[in-house]
């Protein structure tokens, strides 16, 4: 169990100025003049350095990170193993383009992906820069391999911000509004959302399958693309049996089952991948975020017969599998193994869930649902015990936390879900300190 860490920025949250502080406010004015207004900030404190689960801003405030850069820095900030690997690689070479003159670390990452992703079948991978790129290429491969064009996605889904991935994403604002027209042949069906639909997993799957068969036709569908636990959509965990039923249907109809594990993968839920919890073996898995500890790297890993069906030169990109990002991924995976961070994720989830469920009972009516797995937990805020989304409460809670030096994130189709994604190296003391702040925030909102 992690109980303490050595840190150049300290191990405790410390607020020494108002937040944002004067230096951050000054820097934010510079930002306004040169950075597009379309790029927003959740909390305008400017970070100078970080270590473990603590961020230090340019005013000297030390913030507790319960967001991990949206599930990216799962192994923590400034991990020595990653710093050493990246520094050594930069000293050797930073880029050659794998498609021009290759290097071993790209192959090593693909070997790790083949070993870690579900299933014992033969697998190959291709590496890219971002989650959106991984999803786009998974769609390309599925269409090429099957000769079909239709793609099935789900309500509340988030898959990226490029043209194709915006079409795959469900939520309009801020991701899609005014950016169309979007890529065609994308079809959306209902997600299993136990808090809101009350359906069992098999019932929810039958509903989705009926729509796929009647409105699209199985013979036209190249792939079913799903987040095993939805991220931006609200950390929605489908009811037990939903994913296995969908997977079984895809096998029966020659449809490619793609698990988007970009936010839920790499130990975040207490297993290497979220689909592991129900024994589902996807045909393809997309990865990014926690894969490389903060370096830009993404992957598509799948059945060799699918991945290798693409003609030579059909996959790639100038920076995909960059050597600096590749060695970062290898260091990140090694760190997760050596520090047993999958078990740590489960322990973190147990602490969070216990405390949130106690608050749900105490505050009667404000917290509609507590859900998640491992260190990917969330609570959904509602109005007076109904199921009406309470986005105002979510905003107030995040503002309270930020003012106390705790990074917390809002998500959900209705903007009413608080998600907790702490680094897996967070200590029990740090985690409970953050949960104490969240507790005070919830009580303050409930009393008002």
N, C-alpha and C positions, 0 to 999 in steps of 0.2 A: 504493500500500500504506500502511496506517495503521501508523505506528511510534511516534508519541507524541501526547499530547493535553495541552492546558492544563486544569487542574482546580483548583477551589477546595478540594477535599478531598485533593489529591495524586493521584499516579498509581500508587502502590505499596501493596500489602497491608501492614498494620501492626497488630500485636496488642500492646496496651499493658496489658491487664488479663487476668485469666482470662475465659473466655467461657462463659456470659454474665457481663458485668461487674456490679459492685454496683448501679449505677443501673438497669440492665436488670432485675436480680433484684427490686429494689424496685418497679419499674413493673409487673412481672409479678404481684406480689402484689395490686396494685390491680386488675389485669385479672381475676384470679380472682373478685373480689367482684362484678363487674358485667357481665362478658362470658360468654355462654352457654358451658358446657363442651363443647357440640357443635361449637364453632368451635375448631379446633386450630391450633397453630403448629409448623412444622418445626424452627425454631431461634429460641429466645426472646431474641434480641438486638433491641433496639428502635432503629430507624433514625431519625436526625435529619436527615440530608441525603445527597445522592448526586450523583455526576457521572461521566459516561462509564460505566465498568465497575466503579466503586468506590462502595461504600456506607459511610457513616460512622455509627456508632451513638452513643448518648447518653453512652457512656463514653469516646469518642474512638478506639475501634478502627476501623480501616479494613479492610473486607472486600472480597474479590474476588468479583464476582457472576457465577457461571456458570449462573444460572437465569433471569435477565431477568424476574422476577416471573411465571414460567411462560410464557415466550415473548411477553411483552407489550412490554417496553422494548427492542425490537430496535434502535432508533436510538440507544440509550444513555439515561442519566439526565440530566435537566436540560439537554437540548439547547437552545441559544439560540434557534434558529428556532421551536421549539415553544413555549418559554416566552414569546417575544414575541407569537406569534399568539394564544395563550390569554389573555395579559394584556390585549391590545388588545380582544379580544372581550368579556372580562368588563367592561371599562370601557364598552363600548357597550351590551350587554344580555346577560343570562345565559339567558333563557328567554322564549318566547312560546307554545310548542307549535306545531310545524309544521302540525298539522291545523287550527289556529285562524288564525294569521297567519304565513305562511311567510317564508323568508329564503333568500338565494342560496347559502350554504355547503352546505346540504343537497343542493341540485341539483348543485353542483360535486363533492361526494363521489360522488354517483351517476354523474356523467359519468366520473370517474376509475375507478370500479368497472367501468363498461361498457367502458372502454378497456383495462383491465389484465387482467380475467378472460379465460379462454381462449375462442377462437372469434370470428369476425367477423360473427356474426348480430346482429340487433337485440336489445338487452337493456334491461331496466329493473330498478330496485332499490327496496327498502324498507329503512329504517334502524331499528335497535332498540338496546337497551342492553347486551345480553350475548350470549355465544355460545349459551346455552340458548334465549334468546328467538329468535335467528335460526333455530336448528334447528326449534323448534316452528312457526314461521311458514312455513318451507320445507315442512314436512309438511302444514300447512293448505292451502297453495297447491297442492301436488301432488294432494291428495285432491280439492280443489275442481275443479281443471282436468281430472282424469281421471274423476271420478265413481266412483273405486275407494277401498277403505279399507285394504288390507293394506300394511304397510311392512316391508321387508327390512333387517335390520341384521346385524352380524357378531360372532363371538366376539372377545373382548378389546376391544370398542368402548367408547368413552366419549363421551357427547354432552351431559351436563349433569346438573343436580340437581333440576329441576322434576319434577312427576309424570310428564309424557310423556317427558321426556328421561331420567329414571331408568329407565323401561321400555325405552328404546332402549339404555341403558348395560348392559354385560355384568356387570361386577363387583359382587358383593353388598356386601361390607364394604370401606369404610365408607359407600358411596354409597346403598345400597338397603335395608339390613337394617332391618326393622321399619316401613318407611314405606309399605307397600302398603295396599290394592290399587292396581295400576298400570293405566295406560291400555291398552286392548285392541288387538287386530289388529296386534301387533308379532311378527315371526317372525325367528328368529336362525339363521344358517347359518355354516359354518366360514370363517374368514379364511385367506388364504395366509400361512403362517408358516414360511418356508424352513428356519429352524434346527430347528424341531420336526416339520414334516410331510414335508420332503424332496421336495415336489412341485414340478414346474414351474408357471409361471403358468397356462398353458392347462389343465393337469391340475387345479389347485386351483379354477379357474373352473368347469370342467365339474362338479366335485363340488358346488359351491354352486348352480349352475344346475339340476342334477338335483333337488336338494332343493326349490328354489323351485317347479319345475314340478310335482313329485309331491305335495308337502305343502301348497302354497298355491294354485298355479294361476296362470299368467301373467296371465290375464284379470282376476284379482282384485287384482293388485299395482299400487298407485299409484306407489310409488317404491322404489328401492334407494338406501340412505343409507350412505356409507362415508367413512372418513378415509383419504385416499391414503397417508399414513403415520400409523399409529395413535399417539396420544399417551400418555395415561394407561395404555393397555394394554401399553406396553413399547417404543414407538418401532419397531413392527413395520413393516418395508418389504416389501410383497408382492413375490413373484417377478415378474420381467419377463413381461409378457403377461397378467397377471391382470386389471388394470384395463381394458385395451383389450377383452378378451373379455367382461367384464361390461357395458361400455358398449355394445358391439355388440349384445349380447342385449337390452338395454333398448330400443335403437332399433327392433329387429325386433318388439318386443311392445308398443310404446306405453307403456313404463314410464319414469317420470322418474328420471334419474340425478342424484343429489345428492352433490356432493363437499363434505364437511365439512373446510374448510381453516382452521378456527379456530386451530389450533396450528401447522399446517404452512405457512400462507400468508404473504404479504407478505415475500418475500425470504428467509425462514428457510432454505430448502433450496438457495438459489443461483439459483432462478427465482422469478418472482412467485408462482407456485403450484406445489405438488408434482405435480399432474397434468400439468404442462407437460413433465416429464421423459419421459413416454411418449406425448405428443401427444394425450392424452385431452381431449375437449371436453364437459364436463358440461352438463346442462340447467339446473342451478342450482348455485350456489356459496354456502356460508355462510362469513362472515368475522367476526372480532372480534380479540381479543388484539393482535397487532402492527399492526392497522389504524390506531390512533390514539395510539400512543406512551404509553399509560398512562391516557388518558381513556376512560370507558365508552362504547363505540360498537361496534355490530355491524351486519352487513348481510346481506341475501339478494339475490343478483343472478341473474337468469335470463332465459331466452328470453322475449321480450316477450309472445308469445302465451300463455305460461303465467302470467307475473306479472300480466298485464292481464286475465286471465280472472276475477279476483276482483271481486265487486261493490263499488261505492263504499262506503267506510267499513269494509270487511272487514279491512283491515290498519291498524296504527297503534299508538299508545301515547303517553302524556303526554310522556315524556322521550325517545322514540326520535328519534335524529338531533339531539340537543341542540346548539345553535349553538357552545358551547364545545368539545364533543367533535368537532364537524364541522370546525372550523378546525384542531384538533389533528391530525386525520386528513390534512388537506390539507398541513399542515406536515411531517408524518411522511413522506408519499409524496414530497414535494418533496425532503426531506433524503436519502431513499434514492436518488433519482435523482442528485442533485448530488454525493453522496459515493460513488457507484458501489457501494452496499452489497450488491448481489446478487453481484457478483464477489468482494467481501470475504467473504461467507458461504461461497463455494466455497473460498476460500483457508483460512479457518478450519477447514472440514471436512477439508481435505487434511492440515493440521497434526495435528488430533486423531486422524484415522484412522491416520496413519503411526505416531504414538506408541502408540496403543492396540494396534495389531496387533503392534508389537514387544513390548509387555508380554504380549500373549496368547501369543506364542512363548516368552517368558522364563519365565512363571509356570506353564506347562503344566497345564491342568486347572481353573484357577480361573475364567478368562474363557472362557465357552462360545461367545460370539458378539460380534462388533463390527459395528454396523450404523448406518445413517442416511444422510442426504444433507445436504451443506452444514453449516451451523451447527446442525443438529438431529441430534446423534450420541448413541449409547448403547452400553453394553456390558452383556451379560447374564452374571450370575455363577451358577456351577453347582458341584456337589459332586464333587470328584475326577475331573474329566474326563467325568463322566456328563452327562445332561441334567436331573438332579434340581435344581430351583431352590434357590439358596443365598441365602435372604433374610437370614440372619444376617450373612453377609459384606457384603451391601449396606448394612445398617444400620451395621455397624462402620466401613465406608469413609466413609459420610456423616458419622458422628460424628467420625472422625479429621479429615476436611476441615474441618468446622465449628470444631473446636478450634484449627485452624491459620488460621482466618479466611477460609475458602473456602466459598462457598455452592454446594452440589451437591444434587441432587434424586433421590429414589428414585421409580420407577414400575414398572409391570408388573402383570399379573394375579396373579403370585406374589410380588410385592414384591422381586424379585431383579435389577432393572435400574437402573443409574445413567444418568441422562440429562443431557446437557450442552447448555445453551441460552444461550451467552454473548451479550451484546450484540454487534451486528455492528461496533461501533466499538472493541471490545477490541483492544489492541495485541498484536503478536506477543510482546513481552516479558511482558505481563500473562498472556496465554494460556499461554505456556510455564511461567510461575511456577505457575499453577493446575494444570497437568498434572504439574509436579514434585511438588506436594503429593499429587495423586491417585496418582502412581507410588509415593511413600513409603507411602501408605495401603494400596495393593494389596500391596506387598511385606510390610508388617507383618501384614496378614491372612493372606497365604500362608504366612508363617513360623510363624504360630500355629495 
